[in-house]
Amino acid sequence: MNINEETKKLNELSNNYESAKASHFADLKRDLNRRDGSARQDAIHERLMQESHDKFNSVRIAFETQVKLVAKLLADKKHNNLFESDSQRLAFLLCVTFSV
């Protein structure tokens, strides 16, 4: 595994995660202000909310898995020469993880 490729993938997954999170929270906010409808409308709404939740969770899991992979690669001996100290490795990982 190449640390540069995995870091790029982490960045893409981070952007996907932020987008999915914003969308999911917007759906939840809209749900708070929703008025009751017919049984059919309620069923459609529940299905859409479940799909939003499922998408958010799948993106979150992929992102968290990639964070762990990049952290493992950074901890490997062959990548230690990229950074002078563990604090630099950690700072890099945090910057990549939380960059928008």
Phi and psi restraints in degrees (value plus and minus 20) as a CYANA .aco file:
   2 ASN   PHI    -117.2   -77.2
   2 ASN   PSI     105.2   145.2
   3 ILE   PHI     -81.5   -41.5
   3 ILE   PSI     -56.2   -16.2
   4 ASN   PHI     -87.2   -47.2
   4 ASN   PSI     -63.8   -23.8
   5 GLU   PHI     -84.1   -44.1
   5 GLU   PSI     -63.5   -23.5
   6 GLU   PHI     -87.2   -47.2
   6 GLU   PSI     -53.3   -13.3
   7 THR   PHI     -89.7   -49.7
   7 THR   PSI     -60.0   -20.0
   8 LYS   PHI     -81.7   -41.7
   8 LYS   PSI     -63.2   -23.2
   9 LYS   PHI     -82.2   -42.2
   9 LYS   PSI     -60.2   -20.2
  10 LEU   PHI     -80.9   -40.9
  10 LEU   PSI     -62.3   -22.3
  11 ASN   PHI     -82.6   -42.6
  11 ASN   PSI     -63.3   -23.3
  12 GLU   PHI     -82.7   -42.7
  12 GLU   PSI     -64.2   -24.2
  13 LEU   PHI     -85.9   -45.9
  13 LEU   PSI     -53.6   -13.6
  14 SER   PHI     -83.0   -43.0
  14 SER   PSI     -64.3   -24.3
  15 ASN   PHI     -84.3   -44.3
  15 ASN   PSI     -62.2   -22.2
  16 ASN   PHI     -82.2   -42.2
  16 ASN   PSI     -60.9   -20.9
  17 TYR   PHI     -83.2   -43.2
  17 TYR   PSI     -66.7   -26.7
  18 GLU   PHI     -82.2   -42.2
  18 GLU   PSI     -60.4   -20.4
  19 SER   PHI     -85.3   -45.3
  19 SER   PSI     -66.1   -26.1
  20 ALA   PHI     -84.9   -44.9
  20 ALA   PSI     -58.3   -18.3
  21 LYS   PHI     -84.7   -44.7
  21 LYS   PSI     -65.6   -25.6
  22 ALA   PHI     -82.4   -42.4
  22 ALA   PSI     -62.2   -22.2
  23 SER   PHI     -84.5   -44.5
  23 SER   PSI     -64.3   -24.3
  24 HIS   PHI     -84.5   -44.5
  24 HIS   PSI     -63.3   -23.3
  25 PHE   PHI     -88.4   -48.4
  25 PHE   PSI     -51.9   -11.9
  26 ALA   PHI     -85.5   -45.5
  26 ALA   PSI     -60.2   -20.2
  27 ASP   PHI     -83.4   -43.4
  27 ASP   PSI     -61.4   -21.4
  28 LEU   PHI     -85.3   -45.3
  28 LEU   PSI     -59.8   -19.8
  29 LYS   PHI     -84.6   -44.6
  29 LYS   PSI     -62.9   -22.9
  30 ARG   PHI     -82.8   -42.8
  30 ARG   PSI     -55.8   -15.8
  31 ASP   PHI     -85.2   -45.2
  31 ASP   PSI     -55.3   -15.3
  32 LEU   PHI     -83.6   -43.6
  32 LEU   PSI     -52.8   -12.8
  33 ASN   PHI    -116.9   -76.9
  33 ASN   PSI     -14.5    25.5
  34 ARG   PHI     -97.5   -57.5
  34 ARG   PSI     120.2   160.2
  35 ARG   PHI    -116.3   -76.3
  35 ARG   PSI     134.5   174.5
  36 ASP   PHI     -83.0   -43.0
  36 ASP   PSI     126.5   166.5
  37 GLY   PHI    -147.5  -107.5
  37 GLY   PSI    -179.9  -139.9
  38 SER   PHI     -91.2   -51.2
  38 SER   PSI     150.6   190.6
  39 ALA   PHI     -81.2   -41.2
  39 ALA   PSI     -58.2   -18.2
  40 ARG   PHI     -85.2   -45.2
  40 ARG   PSI     -64.4   -24.4
  41 GLN   PHI     -83.3   -43.3
  41 GLN   PSI     -61.0   -21.0
  42 ASP   PHI     -83.1   -43.1
  42 ASP   PSI     -60.6   -20.6
  43 ALA   PHI     -85.3   -45.3
  43 ALA   PSI     -63.0   -23.0
  44 ILE   PHI     -83.3   -43.3
  44 ILE   PSI     -64.5   -24.5
  45 HIS   PHI     -81.7   -41.7
  45 HIS   PSI     -65.2   -25.2
  46 GLU   PHI     -82.7   -42.7
  46 GLU   PSI     -59.4   -19.4
  47 ARG   PHI     -83.9   -43.9
  47 ARG   PSI     -64.7   -24.7
  48 LEU   PHI     -84.5   -44.5
  48 LEU   PSI     -59.5   -19.5
  49 MET   PHI     -85.5   -45.5
  49 MET   PSI     -58.9   -18.9
  50 GLN   PHI     -86.5   -46.5
  50 GLN   PSI     -60.4   -20.4
  51 GLU   PHI     -83.3   -43.3
  51 GLU   PSI     -61.3   -21.3
  52 SER   PHI     -82.4   -42.4
  52 SER   PSI     -64.3   -24.3
  53 HIS   PHI     -84.1   -44.1
  53 HIS   PSI     -64.2   -24.2
  54 ASP   PHI     -83.5   -43.5
  54 ASP   PSI     -62.5   -22.5
  55 LYS   PHI     -83.5   -43.5
  55 LYS   PSI     -66.2   -26.2
  56 PHE   PHI     -78.1   -38.1
  56 PHE   PSI     -65.5   -25.5
  57 ASN   PHI     -86.0   -46.0
  57 ASN   PSI     -60.3   -20.3
  58 SER   PHI     -87.0   -47.0
  58 SER   PSI     -59.2   -19.2
  59 VAL   PHI     -87.6   -47.6
  59 VAL   PSI     -60.6   -20.6
  60 ARG   PHI     -82.5   -42.5
  60 ARG   PSI     -63.6   -23.6
  61 ILE   PHI     -85.0   -45.0
  61 ILE   PSI     -62.7   -22.7
  62 ALA   PHI     -81.9   -41.9
  62 ALA   PSI     -62.6   -22.6
  63 PHE   PHI     -83.2   -43.2
  63 PHE   PSI     -68.8   -28.8
  64 GLU   PHI     -83.6   -43.6
  64 GLU   PSI     -56.7   -16.7
  65 THR   PHI     -84.2   -44.2
  65 THR   PSI     -62.2   -22.2
  66 GLN   PHI     -87.6   -47.6
  66 GLN   PSI     -57.4   -17.4
  67 VAL   PHI     -79.0   -39.0
  67 VAL   PSI     -64.5   -24.5
  68 LYS   PHI     -84.7   -44.7
  68 LYS   PSI     -59.7   -19.7
  69 LEU   PHI     -84.3   -44.3
  69 LEU   PSI     -66.5   -26.5
  70 VAL   PHI     -84.8   -44.8
  70 VAL   PSI     -59.4   -19.4
  71 ALA   PHI     -82.2   -42.2
  71 ALA   PSI     -60.5   -20.5
  72 LYS   PHI     -85.0   -45.0
  72 LYS   PSI     -64.1   -24.1
  73 LEU   PHI     -82.9   -42.9
  73 LEU   PSI     -59.1   -19.1
  74 LEU   PHI     -87.0   -47.0
  74 LEU   PSI     -49.2    -9.2
  75 ALA   PHI     -99.8   -59.8
  75 ALA   PSI     -40.4    -0.4
  76 ASP   PHI     -82.2   -42.2
  76 ASP   PSI     128.5   168.5
  77 LYS   PHI     -80.1   -40.1
  77 LYS   PSI     -57.9   -17.9
  78 LYS   PHI     -88.2   -48.2
  78 LYS   PSI     -37.4     2.6
  79 HIS   PHI    -123.9   -83.9
  79 HIS   PSI     -19.7    20.3
  80 ASN   PHI     -83.2   -43.2
  80 ASN   PSI     -45.6    -5.6
  81 ASN   PHI     -94.1   -54.1
  81 ASN   PSI     -28.0    12.0
  82 LEU   PHI     -93.1   -53.1
  82 LEU   PSI     -45.4    -5.4
  83 PHE   PHI    -152.0  -112.0
  83 PHE   PSI     128.3   168.3
  84 GLU   PHI    -102.3   -62.3
  84 GLU   PSI     -44.5    -4.5
  85 SER   PHI    -167.6  -127.6
  85 SER   PSI     145.7   185.7
  86 ASP   PHI     -83.9   -43.9
  86 ASP   PSI     -53.4   -13.4
  87 SER   PHI     -86.1   -46.1
  87 SER   PSI     -53.0   -13.0
  88 GLN   PHI     -88.6   -48.6
  88 GLN   PSI     -60.2   -20.2
  89 ARG   PHI     -80.3   -40.3
  89 ARG   PSI     -66.3   -26.3
  90 LEU   PHI     -84.0   -44.0
  90 LEU   PSI     -63.9   -23.9
  91 ALA   PHI     -81.1   -41.1
  91 ALA   PSI     -61.3   -21.3
  92 PHE   PHI     -81.9   -41.9
  92 PHE   PSI     -67.9   -27.9
  93 LEU   PHI     -81.6   -41.6
  93 LEU   PSI     -62.7   -22.7
  94 LEU   PHI     -85.4   -45.4
  94 LEU   PSI     -59.4   -19.4
  95 CYS   PHI     -83.3   -43.3
  95 CYS   PSI     -63.8   -23.8
  96 VAL   PHI     -87.8   -47.8
  96 VAL   PSI     -61.2   -21.2
  97 THR   PHI     -85.8   -45.8
  97 THR   PSI     -61.8   -21.8
  98 PHE   PHI    -124.9   -84.9
  98 PHE   PSI      -8.3    31.7
  99 SER   PHI     -93.5   -53.5
  99 SER   PSI     129.0   169.0
